[in-house]
Amino acid sequence: MWPVVSFRDPGGFCVTCDRRVWRVVGAGACAEMEEFLASPTAARLISQRCLIPTRKLSAGEVEELRKAPHLGRTLEGREAGAVYEHERVEFPSFPYEWPPEMLAAAGRLTLDIAQAALAEGYGLKDATPYNVLFRGSQPVFIDLLSFEKRNPGDPVWKAHAQFCRMFLLPLLASKHWGMRPADAFAKRRDGLDPVEVYQLCGPVRRFLPPFLTLVSLPTWLSRRAASPSMYRERLLSNPDKARFILDSLFNRLRRALQRLEPPADKDTIWSNYAETHSYSETNFAAKEQFVTAALEEFHPGRVLDVGANTGHFSARAARAGARVVAIDYDLGCVGTLWRRAQKENLDLQPLAVDLSRPSAAKGWRNRECPSFLERAAGGFDLVLLLAVLHHLLVTERVPLEEVLDVVSELTTSLALIEYVGPEDPMFQTIARGRDRLHADLTLAAFESACRRRFQIIRSQPLEGAHRRLYLLRRNSG
């Protein structure tokens, strides 16, 4: 069967295969979806790159899909009124891999979409960051089944509480307690419950903004016994008033989101102090020249930068025309790099991912959200490991052979690796006196391990340092 990656909406589901994405829509949802796609609002959002481009397949195309060996079994027992094809997002990522800045950007886009839909007479029934992917640094809304015709007199946004749980509360917890988005989405798919956050608050803080409205009131109200009347639709006789109330709500949520965003001038100098000060200016220039020469000679279209830090070389690759995914565990670095990519309009997606503990597969049957390694496998023409290999070998105690195996699985062609010898001061600092454990990580051992998987195109020592840069080509077969 083909992977069904989205199925929680009873109106339809998504399947992926051969780098293509199809949405199968049930007969009951077809008319509404088609009407929305034909609306001026949808056309405007697509042209602004806020909404994923989508086309309806002809009857002949659908019939051809049904003949595919596995799609027939995937569709078996499922209602299929129409099939649409979405433009594919090059590298899908998930909220638990984002820094707070990207989560806030996804929240802003969700509110933009909701307000635009409101003007057209539609409502947004879901407010989850899983409905947003990033094309480079730019968020795009992907779930067209979230749009529904709203009752003109309804002043309630049914996804309001979900928006708070999945955007505002994780950002609140990040700002005040340093909670990572990965931790906020670890226990449950639906973000943070106000009751959880309430337990983190002191007695005074519970009465202060924004805790009172976002955390305390929902917690106190949840203690009341729920009755069916709480969820009964209450309509206003004046549609303009209902629309005004909703529009005001979206504006309030936007202001709350803005207050919870990390500041743009957040200083991350300490997160990369050790690495940037491990080089003389001459060696850093030599390193930059080595990377630039590889980019100019081979023109990789897709680059993965592992341990990107603040993204100096990620940005260099993006400016050379590559689509770049940059990963680092440091949230401050990743957030700073995202802002830089936004400002410079770089095709660069930074993610808070640690290669030694990459994101695992999540969701129903571990298929809704594939693991980072599954998404990244064979997805890049060039993998950069600059000033990170020794951390994997020493701090994480990952064997060299294992690291090189992963690199060979991630790249289709090239790898650029910085070897740091046991004599290097930074190596000795992180080894913490356990030098004998790593005495076999010699230059000769490194080159021998590389040759079992790669061809060494060229290498270059860094003057006065126990470091050497290697440009490698993956062995075929």
KEBA-935995 format. One record per residue (C-alpha): residue number from 1; chain; x, y, z. Coordinates in nm, 3 decimals. Layout:
<torzas>
> NUM | A | X | Y | Z .
...
</torzas>
This chain:
<torzas>
> 1 | A | 0.000 | 0.000 | 0.000 .
> 2 | A | 0.110 | 0.358 | -0.061 .
> 3 | A | 0.181 | 0.565 | 0.251 .
> 4 | A | -0.133 | 0.742 | 0.376 .
> 5 | A | 0.022 | 1.048 | 0.543 .
> 6 | A | -0.292 | 1.243 | 0.632 .
> 7 | A | -0.620 | 1.081 | 0.725 .
> 8 | A | -0.767 | 1.253 | 1.032 .
> 9 | A | -1.020 | 1.458 | 0.835 .
> 10 | A | -1.317 | 1.236 | 0.739 .
> 11 | A | -1.343 | 1.438 | 0.418 .
> 12 | A | -1.036 | 1.276 | 0.263 .
> 13 | A | -0.676 | 1.164 | 0.293 .
> 14 | A | -0.334 | 1.212 | 0.131 .
> 15 | A | -0.107 | 0.953 | -0.025 .
> 16 | A | 0.252 | 1.000 | -0.142 .
> 17 | A | 0.462 | 0.810 | -0.394 .
> 18 | A | 0.748 | 0.884 | -0.633 .
> 19 | A | 0.790 | 1.238 | -0.499 .
> 20 | A | 0.424 | 1.321 | -0.574 .
> 21 | A | 0.136 | 1.399 | -0.337 .
> 22 | A | -0.230 | 1.319 | -0.405 .
> 23 | A | -0.531 | 1.413 | -0.195 .
> 24 | A | -0.827 | 1.178 | -0.225 .
> 25 | A | -1.148 | 1.364 | -0.136 .
> 26 | A | -1.475 | 1.198 | -0.040 .
> 27 | A | -1.789 | 1.272 | -0.239 .
> 28 | A | -1.939 | 1.474 | 0.046 .
> 29 | A | -1.646 | 1.718 | 0.057 .
> 30 | A | -1.583 | 1.758 | -0.318 .
> 31 | A | -1.824 | 2.041 | -0.392 .
> 32 | A | -1.705 | 2.258 | -0.103 .
> 33 | A | -1.338 | 2.206 | -0.185 .
> 34 | A | -1.389 | 2.275 | -0.554 .
> 35 | A | -1.586 | 2.589 | -0.477 .
> 36 | A | -1.312 | 2.718 | -0.249 .
> 37 | A | -1.038 | 2.645 | -0.502 .
> 38 | A | -1.232 | 2.845 | -0.761 .
> 39 | A | -1.266 | 3.145 | -0.527 .
> 40 | A | -1.065 | 3.468 | -0.564 .
> 41 | A | -0.931 | 3.418 | -0.210 .
> 42 | A | -0.777 | 3.081 | -0.298 .
> 43 | A | -0.626 | 3.222 | -0.617 .
> 44 | A | -0.477 | 3.514 | -0.425 .
> 45 | A | -0.335 | 3.294 | -0.147 .
> 46 | A | -0.178 | 3.059 | -0.403 .
> 47 | A | -0.025 | 3.349 | -0.596 .
> 48 | A | 0.116 | 3.486 | -0.269 .
> 49 | A | 0.269 | 3.142 | -0.201 .
> 50 | A | 0.067 | 3.111 | 0.121 .
> 51 | A | -0.145 | 2.817 | 0.001 .
> 52 | A | -0.015 | 2.506 | -0.172 .
> 53 | A | -0.091 | 2.496 | -0.549 .
> 54 | A | -0.340 | 2.219 | -0.625 .
> 55 | A | -0.502 | 2.077 | -0.938 .
> 56 | A | -0.788 | 1.834 | -0.987 .
> 57 | A | -0.707 | 1.518 | -1.179 .
> 58 | A | -0.916 | 1.427 | -1.481 .
> 59 | A | -1.118 | 1.105 | -1.487 .
> 60 | A | -0.855 | 0.953 | -1.716 .
> 61 | A | -0.571 | 1.043 | -1.480 .
> 62 | A | -0.761 | 0.896 | -1.185 .
> 63 | A | -0.818 | 0.575 | -1.379 .
> 64 | A | -0.445 | 0.550 | -1.451 .
> 65 | A | -0.370 | 0.594 | -1.081 .
> 66 | A | -0.613 | 0.316 | -0.994 .
> 67 | A | -0.415 | 0.083 | -1.221 .
> 68 | A | -0.098 | 0.142 | -1.020 .
> 69 | A | -0.008 | -0.178 | -0.832 .
> 70 | A | -0.051 | -0.047 | -0.479 .
> 71 | A | -0.289 | 0.248 | -0.509 .
> 72 | A | -0.585 | 0.020 | -0.573 .
> 73 | A | -0.529 | -0.150 | -0.239 .
> 74 | A | -0.486 | 0.188 | -0.070 .
> 75 | A | -0.822 | 0.306 | -0.205 .
> 76 | A | -0.997 | -0.018 | -0.124 .
> 77 | A | -1.288 | 0.047 | 0.112 .
> 78 | A | -1.236 | 0.425 | 0.099 .
> 79 | A | -1.473 | 0.671 | -0.063 .
> 80 | A | -1.309 | 0.868 | -0.346 .
> 81 | A | -1.519 | 1.142 | -0.504 .
> 82 | A | -1.223 | 1.323 | -0.661 .
> 83 | A | -0.844 | 1.320 | -0.658 .
> 84 | A | -0.626 | 1.632 | -0.644 .
> 85 | A | -0.251 | 1.666 | -0.682 .
> 86 | A | -0.064 | 1.907 | -0.455 .
> 87 | A | 0.263 | 2.071 | -0.546 .
> 88 | A | 0.527 | 1.880 | -0.353 .
> 89 | A | 0.719 | 2.053 | -0.075 .
> 90 | A | 1.083 | 1.956 | -0.121 .
> 91 | A | 1.163 | 1.870 | 0.241 .
> 92 | A | 0.868 | 1.836 | 0.481 .
> 93 | A | 0.940 | 1.912 | 0.846 .
> 94 | A | 0.728 | 1.906 | 1.159 .
> 95 | A | 0.662 | 2.141 | 1.453 .
> 96 | A | 0.886 | 1.947 | 1.692 .
> 97 | A | 1.180 | 2.023 | 1.459 .
> 98 | A | 1.119 | 2.398 | 1.447 .
> 99 | A | 1.264 | 2.676 | 1.660 .
> 100 | A | 1.006 | 2.906 | 1.826 .
> 101 | A | 1.050 | 3.158 | 1.543 .
> 102 | A | 0.924 | 2.910 | 1.284 .
> 103 | A | 0.635 | 2.798 | 1.505 .
> 104 | A | 0.531 | 3.164 | 1.538 .
> 105 | A | 0.558 | 3.210 | 1.160 .
> 106 | A | 0.330 | 2.910 | 1.108 .
> 107 | A | 0.086 | 3.064 | 1.357 .
> 108 | A | 0.087 | 3.397 | 1.173 .
> 109 | A | 0.018 | 3.221 | 0.845 .
> 110 | A | -0.269 | 3.028 | 1.002 .
> 111 | A | -0.429 | 3.354 | 1.119 .
> 112 | A | -0.369 | 3.517 | 0.779 .
> 113 | A | -0.542 | 3.224 | 0.611 .
> 114 | A | -0.831 | 3.230 | 0.859 .
> 115 | A | -0.892 | 3.603 | 0.807 .
> 116 | A | -0.869 | 3.573 | 0.430 .
> 117 | A | -1.116 | 3.283 | 0.434 .
> 118 | A | -1.353 | 3.479 | 0.659 .
> 119 | A | -1.382 | 3.754 | 0.399 .
> 120 | A | -1.490 | 3.491 | 0.144 .
> 121 | A | -1.748 | 3.333 | 0.376 .
> 122 | A | -1.532 | 3.036 | 0.477 .
> 123 | A | -1.410 | 2.919 | 0.813 .
> 124 | A | -1.092 | 2.738 | 0.906 .
> 125 | A | -1.192 | 2.434 | 1.109 .
> 126 | A | -0.837 | 2.335 | 1.209 .
> 127 | A | -0.558 | 2.540 | 1.363 .
> 128 | A | -0.267 | 2.300 | 1.385 .
> 129 | A | 0.096 | 2.362 | 1.283 .
> 130 | A | 0.087 | 2.021 | 1.113 .
> 131 | A | -0.114 | 2.195 | 0.839 .
> 132 | A | 0.191 | 2.410 | 0.760 .
> 133 | A | 0.513 | 2.310 | 0.585 .
> 134 | A | 0.816 | 2.523 | 0.498 .
> 135 | A | 0.949 | 2.581 | 0.149 .
> 136 | A | 1.292 | 2.702 | 0.246 .
> 137 | A | 1.220 | 2.958 | 0.516 .
> 138 | A | 0.868 | 3.038 | 0.389 .
> 139 | A | 0.563 | 2.872 | 0.548 .
> 140 | A | 0.288 | 2.737 | 0.323 .
> 141 | A | -0.057 | 2.609 | 0.425 .
> 142 | A | -0.123 | 2.261 | 0.284 .
> 143 | A | -0.459 | 2.135 | 0.415 .
> 144 | A | -0.736 | 2.237 | 0.176 .
> 145 | A | -0.990 | 2.025 | 0.362 .
> 146 | A | -0.960 | 2.266 | 0.656 .
> 147 | A | -1.177 | 2.517 | 0.471 .
> 148 | A | -1.553 | 2.494 | 0.523 .
> 149 | A | -1.850 | 2.716 | 0.449 .
> 150 | A | -1.937 | 2.898 | 0.770 .
> 151 | A | -2.276 | 3.004 | 0.897 .
> 152 | A | -2.280 | 3.384 | 0.849 .
> 153 | A | -2.425 | 3.435 | 1.197 .
> 154 | A | -2.169 | 3.221 | 1.381 .
> 155 | A | -1.929 | 3.440 | 1.587 .
> 156 | A | -1.724 | 3.146 | 1.720 .
> 157 | A | -1.398 | 3.010 | 1.581 .
> 158 | A | -1.415 | 2.644 | 1.676 .
> 159 | A | -1.039 | 2.606 | 1.633 .
> 160 | A | -0.963 | 2.883 | 1.887 .
> 161 | A | -0.870 | 2.648 | 2.172 .
> 162 | A | -0.661 | 2.434 | 1.936 .
> 163 | A | -0.471 | 2.742 | 1.820 .
> 164 | A | -0.389 | 2.824 | 2.182 .
> 165 | A | -0.275 | 2.469 | 2.261 .
> 166 | A | -0.061 | 2.430 | 1.951 .
> 167 | A | 0.082 | 2.778 | 1.901 .
> 168 | A | 0.041 | 3.017 | 2.193 .
> 169 | A | 0.103 | 2.781 | 2.486 .
> 170 | A | 0.419 | 2.620 | 2.337 .
> 171 | A | 0.554 | 2.969 | 2.264 .
> 172 | A | 0.461 | 3.083 | 2.616 .
> 173 | A | 0.639 | 2.783 | 2.768 .
> 174 | A | 0.941 | 2.847 | 2.546 .
> 175 | A | 0.964 | 3.213 | 2.641 .
> 176 | A | 0.923 | 3.173 | 3.017 .
> 177 | A | 1.067 | 2.826 | 3.092 .
> 178 | A | 1.287 | 2.753 | 2.792 .
> 179 | A | 1.075 | 2.457 | 2.684 .
> 180 | A | 1.168 | 2.338 | 2.337 .
> 181 | A | 0.889 | 2.287 | 2.080 .
> 182 | A | 1.008 | 1.925 | 2.063 .
> 183 | A | 0.916 | 1.885 | 2.431 .
> 184 | A | 0.585 | 2.066 | 2.389 .
> 185 | A | 0.477 | 1.819 | 2.119 .
> 186 | A | 0.639 | 1.511 | 2.275 .
> 187 | A | 0.352 | 1.388 | 2.494 .
> 188 | A | 0.063 | 1.456 | 2.263 .
> 189 | A | 0.009 | 1.561 | 1.906 .
> 190 | A | -0.225 | 1.839 | 2.015 .
> 191 | A | 0.036 | 2.057 | 2.186 .
> 192 | A | 0.016 | 2.176 | 2.548 .
> 193 | A | -0.293 | 2.160 | 2.765 .
> 194 | A | -0.359 | 2.471 | 2.979 .
> 195 | A | -0.372 | 2.248 | 3.288 .
> 196 | A | -0.012 | 2.136 | 3.224 .
> 197 | A | 0.111 | 2.493 | 3.193 .
> 198 | A | -0.093 | 2.596 | 3.499 .
> 199 | A | 0.114 | 2.354 | 3.709 .
> 200 | A | 0.431 | 2.536 | 3.600 .
> 201 | A | 0.299 | 2.876 | 3.710 .
> 202 | A | 0.345 | 3.018 | 4.057 .
> 203 | A | 0.038 | 3.147 | 4.246 .
> 204 | A | 0.104 | 3.511 | 4.154 .
> 205 | A | 0.188 | 3.450 | 3.789 .
> 206 | A | -0.145 | 3.271 | 3.737 .
> 207 | A | -0.322 | 3.607 | 3.774 .
> 208 | A | -0.090 | 3.803 | 3.545 .
> 209 | A | -0.123 | 3.850 | 3.167 .
> 210 | A | -0.100 | 3.655 | 2.947 .
> 211 | A | -0.121 | 3.363 | 3.193 .
> 212 | A | -0.463 | 3.461 | 3.325 .
> 213 | A | -0.640 | 3.438 | 2.988 .
> 214 | A | -0.431 | 3.168 | 2.820 .
> 215 | A | -0.372 | 2.937 | 3.115 .
> 216 | A | -0.567 | 3.006 | 3.434 .
> 217 | A | -0.918 | 3.076 | 3.303 .
> 218 | A | -0.923 | 2.769 | 3.073 .
> 219 | A | -0.794 | 2.557 | 3.364 .
> 220 | A | -1.058 | 2.681 | 3.607 .
> 221 | A | -1.335 | 2.641 | 3.351 .
> 222 | A | -1.223 | 2.286 | 3.269 .
> 223 | A | -1.309 | 2.184 | 3.626 .
> 224 | A | -1.675 | 2.247 | 3.561 .
> 225 | A | -1.875 | 1.950 | 3.443 .
> 226 | A | -1.922 | 1.972 | 3.066 .
> 227 | A | -2.275 | 1.967 | 2.933 .
> 228 | A | -2.398 | 1.931 | 2.574 .
> 229 | A | -2.535 | 2.286 | 2.586 .
> 230 | A | -2.178 | 2.421 | 2.609 .
> 231 | A | -2.119 | 2.320 | 2.247 .
> 232 | A | -2.456 | 2.423 | 2.105 .
> 233 | A | -2.426 | 2.667 | 1.815 .
> 234 | A | -2.528 | 3.019 | 1.915 .
> 235 | A | -2.596 | 3.237 | 1.613 .
> 236 | A | -2.629 | 3.612 | 1.585 .
> 237 | A | -2.900 | 3.771 | 1.374 .
> 238 | A | -2.649 | 4.020 | 1.231 .
> 239 | A | -2.386 | 3.851 | 1.004 .
> 240 | A | -2.171 | 4.166 | 0.999 .
> 241 | A | -2.149 | 4.162 | 1.378 .
> 242 | A | -2.051 | 3.794 | 1.378 .
> 243 | A | -1.779 | 3.860 | 1.120 .
> 244 | A | -1.655 | 4.162 | 1.321 .
> 245 | A | -1.628 | 3.949 | 1.636 .
> 246 | A | -1.426 | 3.684 | 1.453 .
> 247 | A | -1.202 | 3.941 | 1.288 .
> 248 | A | -1.135 | 4.101 | 1.628 .
> 249 | A | -1.049 | 3.760 | 1.772 .
> 250 | A | -0.796 | 3.695 | 1.497 .
> 251 | A | -0.636 | 4.034 | 1.562 .
> 252 | A | -0.612 | 3.963 | 1.936 .
> 253 | A | -0.452 | 3.626 | 1.870 .
> 254 | A | -0.206 | 3.791 | 1.633 .
> 255 | A | -0.103 | 4.039 | 1.903 .
> 256 | A | -0.066 | 3.758 | 2.156 .
> 257 | A | 0.149 | 3.565 | 1.911 .
> 258 | A | 0.368 | 3.868 | 1.849 .
> 259 | A | 0.427 | 3.917 | 2.224 .
> 260 | A | 0.536 | 3.556 | 2.264 .
> 261 | A | 0.784 | 3.549 | 1.974 .
> 262 | A | 1.155 | 3.541 | 2.059 .
> 263 | A | 1.312 | 3.886 | 2.014 .
> 264 | A | 1.476 | 3.944 | 1.677 .
> 265 | A | 1.800 | 4.062 | 1.839 .
> 266 | A | 1.842 | 3.752 | 2.056 .
> 267 | A | 2.216 | 3.704 | 2.108 .
> 268 | A | 2.350 | 3.358 | 2.027 .
> 269 | A | 2.720 | 3.437 | 2.029 .
> 270 | A | 2.797 | 3.193 | 2.310 .
> 271 | A | 2.642 | 2.903 | 2.127 .
> 272 | A | 2.909 | 2.921 | 1.858 .
> 273 | A | 3.190 | 3.088 | 2.050 .
> 274 | A | 3.401 | 2.774 | 2.094 .
> 275 | A | 3.390 | 2.668 | 1.729 .
> 276 | A | 3.440 | 3.009 | 1.572 .
> 277 | A | 3.737 | 3.071 | 1.799 .
> 278 | A | 3.901 | 2.739 | 1.705 .
> 279 | A | 4.028 | 2.895 | 1.380 .
> 280 | A | 4.269 | 3.165 | 1.284 .
> 281 | A | 4.141 | 3.410 | 1.024 .
> 282 | A | 4.371 | 3.243 | 0.771 .
> 283 | A | 4.228 | 2.898 | 0.837 .
> 284 | A | 3.869 | 3.018 | 0.832 .
> 285 | A | 3.935 | 3.185 | 0.495 .
> 286 | A | 4.094 | 2.862 | 0.367 .
> 287 | A | 3.793 | 2.663 | 0.486 .
> 288 | A | 3.555 | 2.904 | 0.315 .
> 289 | A | 3.756 | 2.887 | -0.007 .
> 290 | A | 3.753 | 2.504 | 0.000 .
> 291 | A | 3.374 | 2.493 | 0.042 .
> 292 | A | 3.314 | 2.763 | -0.219 .
> 293 | A | 3.533 | 2.582 | -0.473 .
> 294 | A | 3.329 | 2.262 | -0.428 .
> 295 | A | 3.002 | 2.452 | -0.471 .
> 296 | A | 3.125 | 2.626 | -0.785 .
> 297 | A | 3.271 | 2.310 | -0.940 .
> 298 | A | 2.984 | 2.066 | -0.877 .
> 299 | A | 2.679 | 2.296 | -0.843 .
> 300 | A | 2.486 | 2.074 | -0.598 .
> 301 | A | 2.113 | 2.135 | -0.617 .
> 302 | A | 2.033 | 2.010 | -0.266 .
> 303 | A | 2.262 | 2.052 | 0.033 .
> 304 | A | 2.237 | 1.927 | 0.392 .
> 305 | A | 2.450 | 2.116 | 0.645 .
> 306 | A | 2.493 | 1.907 | 0.961 .
> 307 | A | 2.584 | 2.107 | 1.272 .
> 308 | A | 2.522 | 2.429 | 1.084 .
> 309 | A | 2.561 | 2.656 | 1.387 .
> 310 | A | 2.462 | 3.007 | 1.276 .
> 311 | A | 2.469 | 2.894 | 0.914 .
> 312 | A | 2.765 | 3.067 | 0.752 .
> 313 | A | 2.822 | 2.780 | 0.509 .
> 314 | A | 2.451 | 2.704 | 0.475 .
> 315 | A | 2.397 | 3.058 | 0.350 .
> 316 | A | 2.698 | 3.026 | 0.120 .
> 317 | A | 2.545 | 2.714 | -0.039 .
> 318 | A | 2.204 | 2.880 | -0.073 .
> 319 | A | 2.358 | 3.183 | -0.245 .
> 320 | A | 2.527 | 2.941 | -0.486 .
> 321 | A | 2.182 | 2.823 | -0.594 .
> 322 | A | 2.129 | 2.517 | -0.375 .
> 323 | A | 1.820 | 2.427 | -0.176 .
> 324 | A | 1.958 | 2.391 | 0.174 .
> 325 | A | 1.843 | 2.210 | 0.486 .
> 326 | A | 2.055 | 2.313 | 0.784 .
> 327 | A | 2.035 | 2.123 | 1.112 .
> 328 | A | 2.166 | 2.210 | 1.457 .
> 329 | A | 2.056 | 2.129 | 1.812 .
> 330 | A | 2.100 | 2.488 | 1.935 .
> 331 | A | 1.758 | 2.657 | 1.914 .
> 332 | A | 1.912 | 3.004 | 1.926 .
> 333 | A | 2.134 | 2.930 | 1.628 .
> 334 | A | 1.849 | 2.775 | 1.430 .
> 335 | A | 1.617 | 3.068 | 1.503 .
> 336 | A | 1.884 | 3.320 | 1.406 .
> 337 | A | 1.952 | 3.134 | 1.083 .
> 338 | A | 1.578 | 3.127 | 0.999 .
> 339 | A | 1.557 | 3.505 | 1.042 .
> 340 | A | 1.863 | 3.545 | 0.822 .
> 341 | A | 1.714 | 3.322 | 0.553 .
> 342 | A | 1.393 | 3.526 | 0.566 .
> 343 | A | 1.577 | 3.857 | 0.545 .
> 344 | A | 1.802 | 3.750 | 0.257 .
> 345 | A | 1.532 | 3.543 | 0.082 .
> 346 | A | 1.746 | 3.230 | 0.086 .
> 347 | A | 1.613 | 2.886 | -0.008 .
> 348 | A | 1.723 | 2.755 | 0.328 .
> 349 | A | 1.526 | 2.559 | 0.588 .
> 350 | A | 1.693 | 2.547 | 0.931 .
> 351 | A | 1.576 | 2.275 | 1.170 .
> 352 | A | 1.642 | 2.197 | 1.535 .
> 353 | A | 1.766 | 1.842 | 1.475 .
> 354 | A | 2.057 | 1.660 | 1.638 .
> 355 | A | 2.204 | 1.399 | 1.402 .
> 356 | A | 2.300 | 1.183 | 1.699 .
> 357 | A | 1.933 | 1.179 | 1.810 .
> 358 | A | 1.734 | 1.261 | 1.496 .
> 359 | A | 1.356 | 1.292 | 1.501 .
> 360 | A | 1.190 | 0.953 | 1.519 .
> 361 | A | 0.885 | 0.848 | 1.320 .
> 362 | A | 0.567 | 0.961 | 1.494 .
> 363 | A | 0.191 | 0.936 | 1.472 .
> 364 | A | -0.043 | 0.650 | 1.397 .
> 365 | A | 0.158 | 0.333 | 1.323 .
> 366 | A | 0.463 | 0.562 | 1.310 .
> 367 | A | 0.363 | 0.660 | 0.955 .
> 368 | A | 0.207 | 1.006 | 0.984 .
> 369 | A | 0.538 | 1.181 | 1.040 .
> 370 | A | 0.834 | 0.988 | 0.894 .
> 371 | A | 1.165 | 1.003 | 1.078 .
> 372 | A | 1.419 | 1.267 | 0.984 .
> 373 | A | 1.655 | 1.003 | 0.843 .
> 374 | A | 1.376 | 0.852 | 0.632 .
> 375 | A | 1.290 | 1.192 | 0.484 .
> 376 | A | 1.655 | 1.282 | 0.430 .
> 377 | A | 1.781 | 0.951 | 0.288 .
> 378 | A | 1.919 | 1.004 | -0.063 .
> 379 | A | 1.778 | 1.354 | -0.059 .
> 380 | A | 2.095 | 1.559 | -0.101 .
> 381 | A | 2.368 | 1.604 | -0.359 .
> 382 | A | 2.612 | 1.734 | -0.097 .
> 383 | A | 2.633 | 1.679 | 0.279 .
> 384 | A | 2.847 | 1.917 | 0.486 .
> 385 | A | 2.998 | 1.806 | 0.819 .
> 386 | A | 3.214 | 2.098 | 0.924 .
> 387 | A | 3.347 | 2.111 | 1.281 .
> 388 | A | 3.096 | 1.847 | 1.391 .
> 389 | A | 3.252 | 1.504 | 1.329 .
> 390 | A | 3.461 | 1.511 | 1.648 .
> 391 | A | 3.151 | 1.592 | 1.854 .
> 392 | A | 2.975 | 1.285 | 1.716 .
> 393 | A | 3.281 | 1.068 | 1.775 .
> 394 | A | 3.381 | 1.194 | 2.120 .
> 395 | A | 3.080 | 1.352 | 2.290 .
> 396 | A | 2.821 | 1.110 | 2.152 .
> 397 | A | 3.058 | 0.809 | 2.125 .
> 398 | A | 2.926 | 0.720 | 1.779 .
> 399 | A | 3.177 | 0.500 | 1.590 .
> 400 | A | 3.339 | 0.656 | 1.284 .
> 401 | A | 3.209 | 0.376 | 1.061 .
> 402 | A | 2.852 | 0.451 | 1.172 .
> 403 | A | 2.886 | 0.823 | 1.102 .
> 404 | A | 3.021 | 0.760 | 0.753 .
> 405 | A | 2.745 | 0.506 | 0.686 .
> 406 | A | 2.482 | 0.768 | 0.766 .
> 407 | A | 2.655 | 1.028 | 0.548 .
> 408 | A | 2.666 | 0.784 | 0.256 .
> 409 | A | 2.292 | 0.719 | 0.301 .
> 410 | A | 2.207 | 1.089 | 0.303 .
> 411 | A | 2.404 | 1.195 | -0.005 .
> 412 | A | 2.357 | 1.083 | -0.362 .
> 413 | A | 2.697 | 1.217 | -0.463 .
> 414 | A | 2.922 | 1.436 | -0.249 .
> 415 | A | 3.025 | 1.489 | 0.112 .
> 416 | A | 3.252 | 1.756 | 0.255 .
> 417 | A | 3.389 | 1.657 | 0.595 .
> 418 | A | 3.625 | 1.830 | 0.835 .
> 419 | A | 3.853 | 1.584 | 1.012 .
> 420 | A | 3.970 | 1.695 | 1.357 .
> 421 | A | 4.257 | 1.491 | 1.501 .
> 422 | A | 4.298 | 1.384 | 1.866 .
> 423 | A | 4.582 | 1.637 | 1.901 .
> 424 | A | 4.348 | 1.929 | 1.829 .
> 425 | A | 4.279 | 2.153 | 2.134 .
> 426 | A | 3.902 | 2.141 | 2.079 .
> 427 | A | 3.915 | 1.761 | 2.049 .
> 428 | A | 4.110 | 1.741 | 2.376 .
> 429 | A | 3.868 | 1.979 | 2.547 .
> 430 | A | 3.564 | 1.767 | 2.470 .
> 431 | A | 3.756 | 1.441 | 2.537 .
> 432 | A | 3.805 | 1.556 | 2.900 .
> 433 | A | 4.114 | 1.351 | 2.963 .
> 434 | A | 3.987 | 1.037 | 2.790 .
> 435 | A | 4.238 | 1.073 | 2.507 .
> 436 | A | 4.334 | 0.705 | 2.511 .
> 437 | A | 3.979 | 0.607 | 2.416 .
> 438 | A | 4.017 | 0.796 | 2.090 .
> 439 | A | 4.384 | 0.737 | 2.010 .
> 440 | A | 4.289 | 0.524 | 1.709 .
> 441 | A | 4.106 | 0.812 | 1.537 .
> 442 | A | 4.412 | 0.896 | 1.331 .
> 443 | A | 4.420 | 1.061 | 0.991 .
> 444 | A | 4.514 | 0.728 | 0.831 .
> 445 | A | 4.222 | 0.550 | 1.001 .
> 446 | A | 3.984 | 0.824 | 0.888 .
> 447 | A | 4.098 | 0.806 | 0.526 .
> 448 | A | 4.080 | 0.427 | 0.526 .
> 449 | A | 3.721 | 0.435 | 0.656 .
> 450 | A | 3.628 | 0.699 | 0.398 .
> 451 | A | 3.766 | 0.493 | 0.108 .
> 452 | A | 3.535 | 0.206 | 0.192 .
> 453 | A | 3.239 | 0.429 | 0.102 .
> 454 | A | 3.378 | 0.725 | -0.089 .
> 455 | A | 3.641 | 0.835 | -0.334 .
> 456 | A | 3.860 | 1.112 | -0.195 .
> 457 | A | 3.846 | 1.385 | -0.460 .
> 458 | A | 4.081 | 1.617 | -0.274 .
> 459 | A | 4.183 | 1.722 | 0.075 .
> 460 | A | 4.346 | 2.024 | 0.231 .
> 461 | A | 4.514 | 2.069 | 0.570 .
> 462 | A | 4.438 | 2.374 | 0.779 .
> 463 | A | 4.769 | 2.542 | 0.858 .
> 464 | A | 4.891 | 2.510 | 1.214 .
> 465 | A | 4.590 | 2.300 | 1.316 .
> 466 | A | 4.530 | 1.928 | 1.345 .
> 467 | A | 4.242 | 1.955 | 1.101 .
> 468 | A | 4.197 | 1.859 | 0.738 .
> 469 | A | 3.912 | 1.916 | 0.492 .
> 470 | A | 3.799 | 1.635 | 0.262 .
> 471 | A | 3.581 | 1.647 | -0.046 .
> 472 | A | 3.442 | 1.299 | -0.108 .
> 473 | A | 3.239 | 1.133 | -0.382 .
> 474 | A | 3.010 | 0.846 | -0.286 .
> 475 | A | 3.101 | 0.509 | -0.433 .
> 476 | A | 2.843 | 0.376 | -0.676 .
> 477 | A | 2.654 | 0.059 | -0.596 .
</torzas>
